[in-house]
Amino acid sequence: METVTELRAKFIAGTYTPTEAVEHSLQVIKAQDGEIHAFLDVYEDAKEEAKLATAEYAKNGQETPALLGIPFALKNNILVKGRKATGSSKILENYTAVYDATIVKRLKAAGAIFIGATNMDEFAMGGSTENSAFGPTKNPVDTLRVPGGSSGGSAAAVAMGAVPAAIGTDTGGSIRQPASYCGLVGFKPTYGAVSRYGLMAMGSSLDQAGPLTNSVADVELIHNVMAGQDDMDATTISDTTYPKVEIKETYTFGVPKHFLADGVDEDVLKAFDEHIEALKAAGHKVVGIELPLFEQGLAAYYIVMPAEVSSNLARYDGIRYGHSAKGDVLLDIYEKSRAEGFGAEVKRRILLGTHVLSSGYYDAYYGKAELVRKKMRAELAKVFAEVDIILTPTAPTPAFKLGEKSDPLAMYRQDIFTVPVNLTGVPALTFPMGTVKRDEKQLPVGVQYIAPHGGDARLFAIGKKVYDERA
Ligand code: GLN
C-alpha cells in the first residue's frame, strides 16, 4: 500500500483523488474485513468528505492542509463526536461520543478523513485483540495468528491495505507490539507530547496515542499534526520541557544484552543481530549497556497500571455512561452493570488494582512499584549520558496463534521490552527488522529504538535513514 506521503503527492498532482482513495478503502474493507475484523464501524459518509477534499485539491493543490483527503482508521477508545466509542467493551456498546478528542480535532483540521473505528482489546487491556467484547481481529499476514494488541484492529487495518495510516494508543506496548506483528512502523511519543483529552483512560501516567503506518516519514507527519500542548490536558509538554535532543549523522546505540538473554526466540535474536551489524556497517557505534532494573519493568507495570485502571474505570457505573442494569438500590445498579458490562481481563485488573491500593498493601505494592519506576528513570538517565539510542527487539516473538496464550502471564511477557518505555515516559519507534519463518510463513518482526525524553525527532531522523531509505 502507498504511504501517506505518496498519496498526498498524487492528490496534489491530480493523478489520484481522495474520492478514489476513499472508494478504495471501502472496497478493501468490504472484500476482506469479513475475515479480518479490523473494524467495528465503517463510515460510509466518508465519501461525502472525500468529494469536498477532491474539489479542494483541484482548486488549491499544494496549499491544502497536510493530511487533506487521507483515509484514516481510529482505535475505538478515541472519541469522535457523533460516532460510537465502545473501547471494545460491552459496557459502552451503545455509547456515542459527545465531543472530539484533541487529536481528532487536530487530525480533522489537517484534513484527515476517518473511514472507521478499529477493534481493540477491551479498554486497551491485552496484547492480542482477543479481549475485545466483539470478537477477535486476525492478522492479515497470517489469519491463523493474532495481529497483536491492544491496537490490533488499527494494525490490521493498515496491514490489509484498507488505510495508509491508523491511530492507536500505547500504555505498555499497544502500538509497538501490533506494529511488530503486522510488519508496520509504530510510534509511542514522549509522555505528554500528545494530549490524552478524549481518549478513554487506561493508565493515565502511561497512556499516549500515536500512529501506525508504512513509513517513518508518515509517522513523523501524523505525530506532528497530533502533538503539542493542550489546555484540556495539563500533562502535555511544550518544546522546552526537556533539553534539546541533538540530531546527528551517526549515533552510539546501546544494547542491554543481559535483558535479551532469556525468552527471546532464537531467530528473532538473529534478525536483531543482523540489524546491529547493518548499523555498524553504516558507521554507527553499538555498545553493550546495563539496565538491571528494566527486568523489573513488567512486575512494576502490573502494579502501577492496574492501580490506575481500577481508579479510571470507576466511572463506568451504569449511571453515567453505557450499559445500565436494573437494580432495586443504587449499589445494585453499580454492581450488576459492572458485572455484566466488563470482561474477564478488565475485572482481573480492577481487582488487582484495588488490592494494591488498599490500606495495608499500598506501601508494600503500589509504593514500591512507584519507587522502582523512579529508579528506572535514574538508571535510564545514566545510560543516556553514554548512548544516544537504546536498541531492543520490539517483542520476543513474532505474532502467535489465536488462542495460543490463554495464560495471562504468558501474554504479559510479550511486553517485556515495551513496558519500561511507558514506565519511564521516553519515546520509542518500531519498524520491521526482518522476518522469521513459522509454519511455512514469513512473519515480520520489529526492532525498537528508544530515545531520551523529548527525543522524538531524533527517532524520526534515524528511522527515515535506516528504514524508509533501505535498499
Ligand atoms: N499488552 C499490555 C497490557 O495488556 C499493553 C496494553 C496497552 O499498551 N494498552 O497491558
Residues whose N, C-alpha, C, O or C-beta is under 5 A from the ligand:
A	BS01	LIG	A124 M125 G126 G127 G149 S150 T169 D170 T171 G172 G173 S174 D415
